[in-house]
Amino acid sequence: MSRILFIEDEPGLVLTLTDRLVMQGYQVDTASDGEAGLEMARTGGYDLILLDVMLPRLSGFEVCKKLRSLHVDTPVLLLTARGQLEDKVHGLQLGADDYLTKPFEVMELLARIEALLRRSRIAAPPSKPQTVSFGFVEVNLKAGLVLVRGEPVTLSAREFQLLRFLIEHEGEIVSREELLRQVWGLQHMPITRTVDVHITWLRQKLEENPKYPRHLLTMRGLGYRFQREPA
């Protein structure tokens, strides 16, 4: 079942299209503003994003640009009332995969969704394992689920993003600066202990002995490294 994130602030359209997409066999999550949609898109492991351009807090253009700068390559289908050619070109230049102008026929939308999903499946590299286990911890990277000794543990969205990034770069030393860029989206590096604090929180939740971590390791003067096998 393909997972779709629908970012749209018009309640009637959200209700109508969500019902139709669910009837077609898709799993659908929704967000009603750009900031909430961006956070969900970064962490939710979706197969496709339906993205309205005119959104509160962050426009669809801004959301799309931010996602691509963070290397989120989920296909994006922009929806907008704008019909000007320059807006379409701008959206595509920012990294959108397709563009549909409101009002549109639902059948056309469904056809475009299926075409994007089909294209994405063909282009996708061999899939990475969705579940990673270390110590007493099991992490489902796609579902965002973390279990410790079989019991679910709640991580904040940022904690999960940080954990996932370290897992995906297992064995590599990742600097604080790189983590601030890739997980927090900060291009200019402030003097901050944000990364260190979040690592401490993760250790408290996931390490058997947080004072002597075996999986989320500090590489003094360099950054952090994740390893499944205990140090």
SULNOR-V826881 format. One record per backbone hydrogen bond with DSSP energy under -0.5 kcal/mol. CO is the residue of the C=O (numbers start at 1). NH is the residue of the N-H. If there is no record, write none. Layout:
co:CO nh:NH
co:CO nh:NH
//
This chain:
co:2 nh:27
co:3 nh:47
co:3 nh:48
co:4 nh:6
co:4 nh:29
co:5 nh:7
co:5 nh:50
co:6 nh:8
co:6 nh:31
co:7 nh:52
co:9 nh:11
co:10 nh:14
co:11 nh:15
co:12 nh:16
co:13 nh:17
co:14 nh:18
co:15 nh:19
co:16 nh:20
co:17 nh:21
co:18 nh:22
co:19 nh:23
co:20 nh:24
co:21 nh:26
co:22 nh:25
co:26 nh:28
co:27 nh:4
co:29 nh:6
co:31 nh:8
co:33 nh:37
co:34 nh:38
co:35 nh:39
co:36 nh:40
co:37 nh:41
co:38 nh:42
co:39 nh:43
co:40 nh:44
co:47 nh:75
co:48 nh:5
co:49 nh:51
co:49 nh:77
co:50 nh:7
co:50 nh:52
co:51 nh:79
co:53 nh:55
co:53 nh:60
co:56 nh:34
co:56 nh:58
co:59 nh:63
co:60 nh:64
co:61 nh:65
co:62 nh:66
co:63 nh:67
co:64 nh:68
co:65 nh:69
co:66 nh:70
co:67 nh:72
co:68 nh:71
co:71 nh:73
co:75 nh:49
co:76 nh:78
co:76 nh:97
co:76 nh:98
co:77 nh:51
co:78 nh:100
co:79 nh:53
co:80 nh:102
co:84 nh:87
co:84 nh:88
co:85 nh:89
co:86 nh:90
co:87 nh:91
co:88 nh:92
co:89 nh:93
co:90 nh:94
co:91 nh:96
co:92 nh:95
co:98 nh:78
co:100 nh:80
co:105 nh:108
co:105 nh:109
co:106 nh:110
co:107 nh:111
co:108 nh:112
co:109 nh:113
co:110 nh:114
co:111 nh:115
co:112 nh:116
co:113 nh:117
co:114 nh:118
co:115 nh:119
co:116 nh:120
co:117 nh:121
co:118 nh:122
co:119 nh:123
co:120 nh:124
co:130 nh:141
co:130 nh:142
co:132 nh:139
co:134 nh:137
co:136 nh:149
co:137 nh:134
co:138 nh:140
co:138 nh:147
co:139 nh:132
co:139 nh:141
co:140 nh:144
co:140 nh:145
co:145 nh:140
co:146 nh:153
co:147 nh:138
co:147 nh:149
co:148 nh:151
co:151 nh:148
co:153 nh:155
co:156 nh:160
co:157 nh:161
co:158 nh:162
co:159 nh:163
co:160 nh:164
co:161 nh:165
co:162 nh:166
co:163 nh:167
co:164 nh:168
co:165 nh:169
co:167 nh:170
co:169 nh:172
co:172 nh:174
co:173 nh:175
co:174 nh:224
co:175 nh:179
co:176 nh:180
co:177 nh:181
co:178 nh:182
co:179 nh:183
co:179 nh:184
co:180 nh:186
co:181 nh:185
co:185 nh:187
co:187 nh:189
co:188 nh:190
co:190 nh:192
co:193 nh:197
co:194 nh:198
co:195 nh:199
co:196 nh:200
co:197 nh:201
co:198 nh:202
co:199 nh:203
co:200 nh:204
co:201 nh:205
co:202 nh:206
co:203 nh:207
co:209 nh:212
co:210 nh:213
co:214 nh:231
co:215 nh:217
co:215 nh:227
co:217 nh:219
co:217 nh:225
co:218 nh:220
co:219 nh:222
co:219 nh:223
co:223 nh:219
co:224 nh:174
co:225 nh:217
co:226 nh:171
//
